[in-house]
Every structure is written in structure tokens, then in C-alpha cells.
Amino acid sequence: MAKKVVASLQSSGKDFAKVIKMNRSDKTGAYTFKEEIIPTDKVKEYFAKK
């Protein structure tokens, strides 16, 4: 499945960015990571929201 995602982004890879956001659980204190592929012009908005 990962190969399909990479192959689909190669045609216009400059228009998208893979972002990884780290969250900490209030209950356990463990960290979780959320990965998304979003347009480059939306990256600042993605990290600004909680």
C-alpha cells in the first residue's frame, strides 16, 4: 500500500507534504504520532489547530 501512495505523489510531489504530529495522552502519558499527507499551503494551518 505504501508503494501506491509514493507512486501517486511522484507526479506532483512538490504540491504535497507528509506531516507528522505528536500528541501526548493525558491518561497514560504515552506519545502517539499521527501522519497525514496534506497540500503544502495547508501545513501551517494543520499545526496551528489542536
CHARMM internal coordinates of N, CA and C (Angstrom, degrees):
IC EDIT
DIST 1 N 1 CA 1.4483
DIST 1 CA 1 C 1.5292
ANGL 1 N 1 CA 1 C 110.61
DIST 1 C 2 N 1.2962
ANGL 1 CA 1 C 2 N 118.13
DIHE 1 N 1 CA 1 C 2 N -37.66
DIST 2 N 2 CA 1.4616
ANGL 1 C 2 N 2 CA 120.56
DIHE 1 CA 1 C 2 N 2 CA -179.38
DIST 2 CA 2 C 1.5237
ANGL 2 N 2 CA 2 C 111.08
DIHE 1 C 2 N 2 CA 2 C -63.68
DIST 2 C 3 N 1.3221
ANGL 2 CA 2 C 3 N 117.00
DIHE 2 N 2 CA 2 C 3 N -32.79
DIST 3 N 3 CA 1.4516
ANGL 2 C 3 N 3 CA 119.58
DIHE 2 CA 2 C 3 N 3 CA 179.85
DIST 3 CA 3 C 1.5221
ANGL 3 N 3 CA 3 C 111.02
DIHE 2 C 3 N 3 CA 3 C -64.12
DIST 3 C 4 N 1.3180
ANGL 3 CA 3 C 4 N 116.97
DIHE 3 N 3 CA 3 C 4 N -36.41
DIST 4 N 4 CA 1.4584
ANGL 3 C 4 N 4 CA 120.58
DIHE 3 CA 3 C 4 N 4 CA 179.41
DIST 4 CA 4 C 1.5274
ANGL 4 N 4 CA 4 C 111.06
DIHE 3 C 4 N 4 CA 4 C -65.93
DIST 4 C 5 N 1.3169
ANGL 4 CA 4 C 5 N 117.43
DIHE 4 N 4 CA 4 C 5 N -40.53
DIST 5 N 5 CA 1.4647
ANGL 4 C 5 N 5 CA 121.26
DIHE 4 CA 4 C 5 N 5 CA 179.76
DIST 5 CA 5 C 1.5204
ANGL 5 N 5 CA 5 C 109.87
DIHE 4 C 5 N 5 CA 5 C -64.52
DIST 5 C 6 N 1.3156
ANGL 5 CA 5 C 6 N 117.10
DIHE 5 N 5 CA 5 C 6 N -46.02
DIST 6 N 6 CA 1.4582
ANGL 5 C 6 N 6 CA 121.27
DIHE 5 CA 5 C 6 N 6 CA -179.63
DIST 6 CA 6 C 1.5190
ANGL 6 N 6 CA 6 C 110.00
DIHE 5 C 6 N 6 CA 6 C -64.04
DIST 6 C 7 N 1.3256
ANGL 6 CA 6 C 7 N 116.70
DIHE 6 N 6 CA 6 C 7 N -42.24
DIST 7 N 7 CA 1.4613
ANGL 6 C 7 N 7 CA 120.39
DIHE 6 CA 6 C 7 N 7 CA -178.78
DIST 7 CA 7 C 1.5229
ANGL 7 N 7 CA 7 C 111.15
DIHE 6 C 7 N 7 CA 7 C -65.53
DIST 7 C 8 N 1.3156
ANGL 7 CA 7 C 8 N 117.79
DIHE 7 N 7 CA 7 C 8 N -35.40
DIST 8 N 8 CA 1.4581
ANGL 7 C 8 N 8 CA 119.78
DIHE 7 CA 7 C 8 N 8 CA -178.67
DIST 8 CA 8 C 1.5256
ANGL 8 N 8 CA 8 C 111.86
DIHE 7 C 8 N 8 CA 8 C -74.78
DIST 8 C 9 N 1.3384
ANGL 8 CA 8 C 9 N 117.82
DIHE 8 N 8 CA 8 C 9 N -24.74
DIST 9 N 9 CA 1.4543
ANGL 8 C 9 N 9 CA 120.73
DIHE 8 CA 8 C 9 N 9 CA -179.54
DIST 9 CA 9 C 1.5222
ANGL 9 N 9 CA 9 C 112.98
DIHE 8 C 9 N 9 CA 9 C -86.87
DIST 9 C 10 N 1.3073
ANGL 9 CA 9 C 10 N 119.04
DIHE 9 N 9 CA 9 C 10 N -13.60
DIST 10 N 10 CA 1.4484
ANGL 9 C 10 N 10 CA 121.10
DIHE 9 CA 9 C 10 N 10 CA -176.14
DIST 10 CA 10 C 1.5272
ANGL 10 N 10 CA 10 C 112.40
DIHE 9 C 10 N 10 CA 10 C -67.23
DIST 10 C 11 N 1.2969
ANGL 10 CA 10 C 11 N 118.09
DIHE 10 N 10 CA 10 C 11 N -29.08
DIST 11 N 11 CA 1.4596
ANGL 10 C 11 N 11 CA 119.86
DIHE 10 CA 10 C 11 N 11 CA -179.12
DIST 11 CA 11 C 1.5222
ANGL 11 N 11 CA 11 C 111.88
DIHE 10 C 11 N 11 CA 11 C -70.15
DIST 11 C 12 N 1.3099
ANGL 11 CA 11 C 12 N 117.39
DIHE 11 N 11 CA 11 C 12 N -35.45
DIST 12 N 12 CA 1.4633
ANGL 11 C 12 N 12 CA 120.79
DIHE 11 CA 11 C 12 N 12 CA -179.73
DIST 12 CA 12 C 1.5277
ANGL 12 N 12 CA 12 C 109.76
DIHE 11 C 12 N 12 CA 12 C -138.47
DIST 12 C 13 N 1.3013
ANGL 12 CA 12 C 13 N 118.02
DIHE 12 N 12 CA 12 C 13 N 51.71
DIST 13 N 13 CA 1.4505
ANGL 12 C 13 N 13 CA 122.76
DIHE 12 CA 12 C 13 N 13 CA -174.98
DIST 13 CA 13 C 1.5109
ANGL 13 N 13 CA 13 C 114.22
DIHE 12 C 13 N 13 CA 13 C -66.31
DIST 13 C 14 N 1.3263
ANGL 13 CA 13 C 14 N 117.53
DIHE 13 N 13 CA 13 C 14 N -21.62
DIST 14 N 14 CA 1.4619
ANGL 13 C 14 N 14 CA 119.66
DIHE 13 CA 13 C 14 N 14 CA -178.78
DIST 14 CA 14 C 1.5247
ANGL 14 N 14 CA 14 C 111.69
DIHE 13 C 14 N 14 CA 14 C -77.21
DIST 14 C 15 N 1.3116
ANGL 14 CA 14 C 15 N 117.24
DIHE 14 N 14 CA 14 C 15 N -14.29
DIST 15 N 15 CA 1.4581
ANGL 14 C 15 N 15 CA 121.12
DIHE 14 CA 14 C 15 N 15 CA -178.53
DIST 15 CA 15 C 1.5236
ANGL 15 N 15 CA 15 C 112.93
DIHE 14 C 15 N 15 CA 15 C -87.99
DIST 15 C 16 N 1.3330
ANGL 15 CA 15 C 16 N 117.76
DIHE 15 N 15 CA 15 C 16 N -11.74
DIST 16 N 16 CA 1.4557
ANGL 15 C 16 N 16 CA 121.56
DIHE 15 CA 15 C 16 N 16 CA -176.21
DIST 16 CA 16 C 1.5161
ANGL 16 N 16 CA 16 C 110.40
DIHE 15 C 16 N 16 CA 16 C -127.87
DIST 16 C 17 N 1.3309
ANGL 16 CA 16 C 17 N 115.52
DIHE 16 N 16 CA 16 C 17 N 154.53
DIST 17 N 17 CA 1.4552
ANGL 16 C 17 N 17 CA 121.13
DIHE 16 CA 16 C 17 N 17 CA 177.50
DIST 17 CA 17 C 1.5242
ANGL 17 N 17 CA 17 C 108.74
DIHE 16 C 17 N 17 CA 17 C -135.63
DIST 17 C 18 N 1.3207
ANGL 17 CA 17 C 18 N 115.84
DIHE 17 N 17 CA 17 C 18 N 143.07
DIST 18 N 18 CA 1.4513
ANGL 17 C 18 N 18 CA 120.87
DIHE 17 CA 17 C 18 N 18 CA 175.35
DIST 18 CA 18 C 1.5210
ANGL 18 N 18 CA 18 C 107.04
DIHE 17 C 18 N 18 CA 18 C -93.27
DIST 18 C 19 N 1.3214
ANGL 18 CA 18 C 19 N 116.64
DIHE 18 N 18 CA 18 C 19 N 120.23
DIST 19 N 19 CA 1.4648
ANGL 18 C 19 N 19 CA 121.19
DIHE 18 CA 18 C 19 N 19 CA -177.97
DIST 19 CA 19 C 1.5268
ANGL 19 N 19 CA 19 C 108.81
DIHE 18 C 19 N 19 CA 19 C -114.69
DIST 19 C 20 N 1.3156
ANGL 19 CA 19 C 20 N 114.29
DIHE 19 N 19 CA 19 C 20 N 145.12
DIST 20 N 20 CA 1.4620
ANGL 19 C 20 N 20 CA 121.27
DIHE 19 CA 19 C 20 N 20 CA 178.81
DIST 20 CA 20 C 1.5183
ANGL 20 N 20 CA 20 C 107.57
DIHE 19 C 20 N 20 CA 20 C -125.37
DIST 20 C 21 N 1.3176
ANGL 20 CA 20 C 21 N 116.31
DIHE 20 N 20 CA 20 C 21 N 121.46
DIST 21 N 21 CA 1.4525
ANGL 20 C 21 N 21 CA 122.01
DIHE 20 CA 20 C 21 N 21 CA -178.59
DIST 21 CA 21 C 1.5247
ANGL 21 N 21 CA 21 C 109.17
DIHE 20 C 21 N 21 CA 21 C -112.41
DIST 21 C 22 N 1.3195
ANGL 21 CA 21 C 22 N 116.31
DIHE 21 N 21 CA 21 C 22 N 132.77
DIST 22 N 22 CA 1.4530
ANGL 21 C 22 N 22 CA 121.65
DIHE 21 CA 21 C 22 N 22 CA -178.63
DIST 22 CA 22 C 1.5237
ANGL 22 N 22 CA 22 C 109.46
DIHE 21 C 22 N 22 CA 22 C -101.82
DIST 22 C 23 N 1.3215
ANGL 22 CA 22 C 23 N 115.90
DIHE 22 N 22 CA 22 C 23 N 130.88
DIST 23 N 23 CA 1.4634
ANGL 22 C 23 N 23 CA 122.17
DIHE 22 CA 22 C 23 N 23 CA 177.82
DIST 23 CA 23 C 1.5160
ANGL 23 N 23 CA 23 C 108.82
DIHE 22 C 23 N 23 CA 23 C -124.60
DIST 23 C 24 N 1.3215
ANGL 23 CA 23 C 24 N 115.85
DIHE 23 N 23 CA 23 C 24 N 146.50
DIST 24 N 24 CA 1.4597
ANGL 23 C 24 N 24 CA 120.66
DIHE 23 CA 23 C 24 N 24 CA 177.52
DIST 24 CA 24 C 1.5219
ANGL 24 N 24 CA 24 C 109.20
DIHE 23 C 24 N 24 CA 24 C -111.95
DIST 24 C 25 N 1.2993
ANGL 24 CA 24 C 25 N 115.95
DIHE 24 N 24 CA 24 C 25 N 130.92
DIST 25 N 25 CA 1.4576
ANGL 24 C 25 N 25 CA 122.06
DIHE 24 CA 24 C 25 N 25 CA 179.90
DIST 25 CA 25 C 1.5246
ANGL 25 N 25 CA 25 C 109.92
DIHE 24 C 25 N 25 CA 25 C -73.97
DIST 25 C 26 N 1.3216
ANGL 25 CA 25 C 26 N 116.39
DIHE 25 N 25 CA 25 C 26 N 134.34
DIST 26 N 26 CA 1.4629
ANGL 25 C 26 N 26 CA 120.67
DIHE 25 CA 25 C 26 N 26 CA 178.22
DIST 26 CA 26 C 1.5312
ANGL 26 N 26 CA 26 C 111.59
DIHE 25 C 26 N 26 CA 26 C -72.34
DIST 26 C 27 N 1.3318
ANGL 26 CA 26 C 27 N 116.78
DIHE 26 N 26 CA 26 C 27 N -32.64
DIST 27 N 27 CA 1.4624
ANGL 26 C 27 N 27 CA 120.96
DIHE 26 CA 26 C 27 N 27 CA -177.98
DIST 27 CA 27 C 1.5271
ANGL 27 N 27 CA 27 C 112.17
DIHE 26 C 27 N 27 CA 27 C -71.76
DIST 27 C 28 N 1.3264
ANGL 27 CA 27 C 28 N 115.69
DIHE 27 N 27 CA 27 C 28 N -54.78
DIST 28 N 28 CA 1.4630
ANGL 27 C 28 N 28 CA 119.43
DIHE 27 CA 27 C 28 N 28 CA -171.34
DIST 28 CA 28 C 1.5183
ANGL 28 N 28 CA 28 C 113.36
DIHE 27 C 28 N 28 CA 28 C -102.17
DIST 28 C 29 N 1.3082
ANGL 28 CA 28 C 29 N 117.91
DIHE 28 N 28 CA 28 C 29 N -20.23
DIST 29 N 29 CA 1.4548
ANGL 28 C 29 N 29 CA 120.92
DIHE 28 CA 28 C 29 N 29 CA -176.95
DIST 29 CA 29 C 1.5181
ANGL 29 N 29 CA 29 C 112.96
DIHE 28 C 29 N 29 CA 29 C 82.25
DIST 29 C 30 N 1.3198
ANGL 29 CA 29 C 30 N 116.80
DIHE 29 N 29 CA 29 C 30 N 3.42
DIST 30 N 30 CA 1.4587
ANGL 29 C 30 N 30 CA 121.16
DIHE 29 CA 29 C 30 N 30 CA -179.79
DIST 30 CA 30 C 1.5263
ANGL 30 N 30 CA 30 C 109.97
DIHE 29 C 30 N 30 CA 30 C -79.29
DIST 30 C 31 N 1.3116
ANGL 30 CA 30 C 31 N 115.88
DIHE 30 N 30 CA 30 C 31 N 151.89
DIST 31 N 31 CA 1.4561
ANGL 30 C 31 N 31 CA 121.44
DIHE 30 CA 30 C 31 N 31 CA 178.57
DIST 31 CA 31 C 1.5175
ANGL 31 N 31 CA 31 C 110.50
DIHE 30 C 31 N 31 CA 31 C -94.32
DIST 31 C 32 N 1.3207
ANGL 31 CA 31 C 32 N 115.30
DIHE 31 N 31 CA 31 C 32 N 141.62
DIST 32 N 32 CA 1.4542
ANGL 31 C 32 N 32 CA 121.50
DIHE 31 CA 31 C 32 N 32 CA 173.45
DIST 32 CA 32 C 1.5177
ANGL 32 N 32 CA 32 C 107.75
DIHE 31 C 32 N 32 CA 32 C -124.49
DIST 32 C 33 N 1.3010
ANGL 32 CA 32 C 33 N 115.86
DIHE 32 N 32 CA 32 C 33 N 150.09
DIST 33 N 33 CA 1.4546
ANGL 32 C 33 N 33 CA 121.57
DIHE 32 CA 32 C 33 N 33 CA -178.89
DIST 33 CA 33 C 1.5142
ANGL 33 N 33 CA 33 C 109.33
DIHE 32 C 33 N 33 CA 33 C -120.57
DIST 33 C 34 N 1.3300
ANGL 33 CA 33 C 34 N 114.92
DIHE 33 N 33 CA 33 C 34 N 133.80
DIST 34 N 34 CA 1.4582
ANGL 33 C 34 N 34 CA 120.96
DIHE 33 CA 33 C 34 N 34 CA 179.17
DIST 34 CA 34 C 1.5232
ANGL 34 N 34 CA 34 C 107.89
DIHE 33 C 34 N 34 CA 34 C -117.52
DIST 34 C 35 N 1.3215
ANGL 34 CA 34 C 35 N 117.06
DIHE 34 N 34 CA 34 C 35 N 121.73
DIST 35 N 35 CA 1.4567
ANGL 34 C 35 N 35 CA 122.23
DIHE 34 CA 34 C 35 N 35 CA -179.41
DIST 35 CA 35 C 1.5215
ANGL 35 N 35 CA 35 C 109.47
DIHE 34 C 35 N 35 CA 35 C -107.95
DIST 35 C 36 N 1.3287
ANGL 35 CA 35 C 36 N 115.72
DIHE 35 N 35 CA 35 C 36 N 136.86
DIST 36 N 36 CA 1.4586
ANGL 35 C 36 N 36 CA 121.37
DIHE 35 CA 35 C 36 N 36 CA 176.78
DIST 36 CA 36 C 1.5131
ANGL 36 N 36 CA 36 C 109.69
DIHE 35 C 36 N 36 CA 36 C -144.21
DIST 36 C 37 N 1.3085
ANGL 36 CA 36 C 37 N 116.19
DIHE 36 N 36 CA 36 C 37 N 155.86
DIST 37 N 37 CA 1.4544
ANGL 36 C 37 N 37 CA 122.07
DIHE 36 CA 36 C 37 N 37 CA 172.77
DIST 37 CA 37 C 1.5195
ANGL 37 N 37 CA 37 C 106.31
DIHE 36 C 37 N 37 CA 37 C -112.41
DIST 37 C 38 N 1.3317
ANGL 37 CA 37 C 38 N 115.24
DIHE 37 N 37 CA 37 C 38 N 117.12
DIST 38 N 38 CA 1.4576
ANGL 37 C 38 N 38 CA 121.15
DIHE 37 CA 37 C 38 N 38 CA -175.08
DIST 38 CA 38 C 1.5220
ANGL 38 N 38 CA 38 C 109.87
DIHE 37 C 38 N 38 CA 38 C -131.17
DIST 38 C 39 N 1.3263
ANGL 38 CA 38 C 39 N 117.79
DIHE 38 N 38 CA 38 C 39 N 161.69
DIST 39 N 39 CA 1.4710
ANGL 38 C 39 N 39 CA 120.05
DIHE 38 CA 38 C 39 N 39 CA 176.11
DIST 39 CA 39 C 1.5274
ANGL 39 N 39 CA 39 C 110.97
DIHE 38 C 39 N 39 CA 39 C -62.94
DIST 39 C 40 N 1.3158
ANGL 39 CA 39 C 40 N 117.19
DIHE 39 N 39 CA 39 C 40 N 147.43
DIST 40 N 40 CA 1.4616
ANGL 39 C 40 N 40 CA 121.36
DIHE 39 CA 39 C 40 N 40 CA -174.99
DIST 40 CA 40 C 1.5273
ANGL 40 N 40 CA 40 C 112.17
DIHE 39 C 40 N 40 CA 40 C -63.96
DIST 40 C 41 N 1.3055
ANGL 40 CA 40 C 41 N 118.50
DIHE 40 N 40 CA 40 C 41 N -29.20
DIST 41 N 41 CA 1.4584
ANGL 40 C 41 N 41 CA 119.34
DIHE 40 CA 40 C 41 N 41 CA -179.49
DIST 41 CA 41 C 1.5386
ANGL 41 N 41 CA 41 C 112.77
DIHE 40 C 41 N 41 CA 41 C -76.45
DIST 41 C 42 N 1.3114
ANGL 41 CA 41 C 42 N 118.34
DIHE 41 N 41 CA 41 C 42 N -8.54
DIST 42 N 42 CA 1.4689
ANGL 41 C 42 N 42 CA 122.25
DIHE 41 CA 41 C 42 N 42 CA 179.47
DIST 42 CA 42 C 1.5306
ANGL 42 N 42 CA 42 C 112.86
DIHE 41 C 42 N 42 CA 42 C -103.51
DIST 42 C 43 N 1.3372
ANGL 42 CA 42 C 43 N 119.12
DIHE 42 N 42 CA 42 C 43 N 4.15
DIST 43 N 43 CA 1.4543
ANGL 42 C 43 N 43 CA 121.77
DIHE 42 CA 42 C 43 N 43 CA -174.26
DIST 43 CA 43 C 1.5294
ANGL 43 N 43 CA 43 C 111.21
DIHE 42 C 43 N 43 CA 43 C -65.36
DIST 43 C 44 N 1.3104
ANGL 43 CA 43 C 44 N 118.99
DIHE 43 N 43 CA 43 C 44 N -45.97
DIST 44 N 44 CA 1.4652
ANGL 43 C 44 N 44 CA 121.24
DIHE 43 CA 43 C 44 N 44 CA -179.07
DIST 44 CA 44 C 1.5203
ANGL 44 N 44 CA 44 C 110.72
DIHE 43 C 44 N 44 CA 44 C -64.10
DIST 44 C 45 N 1.3100
ANGL 44 CA 44 C 45 N 117.66
DIHE 44 N 44 CA 44 C 45 N -38.73
DIST 45 N 45 CA 1.4594
ANGL 44 C 45 N 45 CA 121.14
DIHE 44 CA 44 C 45 N 45 CA 178.43
DIST 45 CA 45 C 1.5333
ANGL 45 N 45 CA 45 C 110.68
DIHE 44 C 45 N 45 CA 45 C -65.36
DIST 45 C 46 N 1.3345
ANGL 45 CA 45 C 46 N 116.56
DIHE 45 N 45 CA 45 C 46 N -37.51
DIST 46 N 46 CA 1.4570
ANGL 45 C 46 N 46 CA 121.38
DIHE 45 CA 45 C 46 N 46 CA -179.29
DIST 46 CA 46 C 1.5346
ANGL 46 N 46 CA 46 C 111.02
DIHE 45 C 46 N 46 CA 46 C -62.72
DIST 46 C 47 N 1.3182
ANGL 46 CA 46 C 47 N 117.22
DIHE 46 N 46 CA 46 C 47 N -43.60
DIST 47 N 47 CA 1.4629
ANGL 46 C 47 N 47 CA 120.30
DIHE 46 CA 46 C 47 N 47 CA -179.13
DIST 47 CA 47 C 1.5246
ANGL 47 N 47 CA 47 C 112.20
DIHE 46 C 47 N 47 CA 47 C -80.25
DIST 47 C 48 N 1.3144
ANGL 47 CA 47 C 48 N 118.97
DIHE 47 N 47 CA 47 C 48 N -19.72
DIST 48 N 48 CA 1.4580
ANGL 47 C 48 N 48 CA 121.44
DIHE 47 CA 47 C 48 N 48 CA 179.00
DIST 48 CA 48 C 1.5259
ANGL 48 N 48 CA 48 C 111.91
DIHE 47 C 48 N 48 CA 48 C -73.93
DIST 48 C 49 N 1.3445
ANGL 48 CA 48 C 49 N 117.42
DIHE 48 N 48 CA 48 C 49 N -34.56
DIST 49 N 49 CA 1.4643
ANGL 48 C 49 N 49 CA 119.62
DIHE 48 CA 48 C 49 N 49 CA -179.84
DIST 49 CA 49 C 1.5149
ANGL 49 N 49 CA 49 C 110.30
DIHE 48 C 49 N 49 CA 49 C -80.07
DIST 49 C 50 N 1.3187
ANGL 49 CA 49 C 50 N 115.08
DIHE 49 N 49 CA 49 C 50 N 154.42
DIST 50 N 50 CA 1.4689
ANGL 49 C 50 N 50 CA 119.95
DIHE 49 CA 49 C 50 N 50 CA -177.59
DIST 50 CA 50 C 1.5012
ANGL 50 N 50 CA 50 C 110.08
DIHE 49 C 50 N 50 CA 50 C -108.21
END
COOR INIT
IC SEED 1 N 1 CA 1 C
IC BUILD
